[in-house]
Amino acid sequence: MSTLNTACEHLAKASGCWVEVIRTEGSVPREAGTWMLVTADALAGTIGGGHLEFDATAQARALVAQGGDGFEQRFALGPSLGQCCGGVVWLRFTPLAQGGTGALRALASRSAERLAPALQVALFGAGHVGHALVELLARLPCRLMWIDSRDAVFAPRWLQEGSGVACEHSAPVEGAVAGLAPHSQVLIMSFSHAEDLEVVAACLQRQRQRADLDFIGLIGSATKWAVFRRRLAQRGFTEQELDQVTCPIGLPGITGKEPEVIAVAVAAQLLQRRPN
């Protein structure tokens, strides 16, 4: 979504050309549905870089400068392009008039259907790690719901239409769990351990009733989870139910407590779970 917004900003200032991977064969840099927008002096998105992107950008700019209809072209990623992938890529070039952001968004929507499904992420907590995660996830194939019990904690740019992030104020914060989209990947990192506990309990209750959350991740140490596990067991949750919670979160082997480092580790863990 962040890339699409950048593309719209470029197209608002100048005519451009939409370049999309429409078909692939063999080993290639990017999959069908990948795109970039090219204007005379700007570029948003990528079809994989290298000589393929260099040639495609040149052709797109020629189309913008000379006018004319769109076209499709086959590119063999072998000796002629100096790339070792060995596969074949078919590209579609579509000219777009300055200001045609509606057409651009329609093309992006159609191309998204060709890509691997986006992750549905529900993030509870707008602290330092939460903000770092949103900065990262907003640039990845995610549909992101960001939830906090406090007012005025979301950065203003994420509240704007088209930001790609749905911000929700919920008090009590666990009240938002019932409305999460099915198959959400839930990340819990509020400013309060008491709130974290209630969100985890609400997620487990939803799992008991609907079993439709794909991941429940809780930020914290093994000690924190041991305390939470005992308290949740006292509320009647079984060992099998408690085993659905992942704590600590983040891909093992990535060390560091800086918010940005934690965000990278957590995003990597989610991407490992992304459906193919």
Salt bridges, closest charged atoms under 4 A:
GLU20 OE2 - ARG114 NE 3.70
GLU25 OE1 - ARG23 NH2 3.95
GLU31 OE1 - ARG30 NE 3.70
ASP55 OD1 - HIS51 NE2 3.26
GLU72 OE2 - ARG92 NH2 3.12
GLU135 OE1 - ARG139 NH1 3.48
GLU135 OE2 - ARG157 NH2 2.38
ASP148 OD1 - ARG150 NE 2.85
ASP151 OD1 - HIS169 NE2 3.38
ASP196 OD2 - LYS224 NZ 2.78
GLU198 OE2 - ARG235 NH2 2.67
ASP212 OD2 - ARG206 NH2 2.82
ASP212 OD2 - ARG210 NH2 3.61
ASP214 OD1 - HIS183 ND1 3.18
GLU239 OE1 - ARG229 NH2 2.87
GLU241 OE2 - ARG208 NE 2.78
ASP243 OD1 - ARG229 NH2 2.67
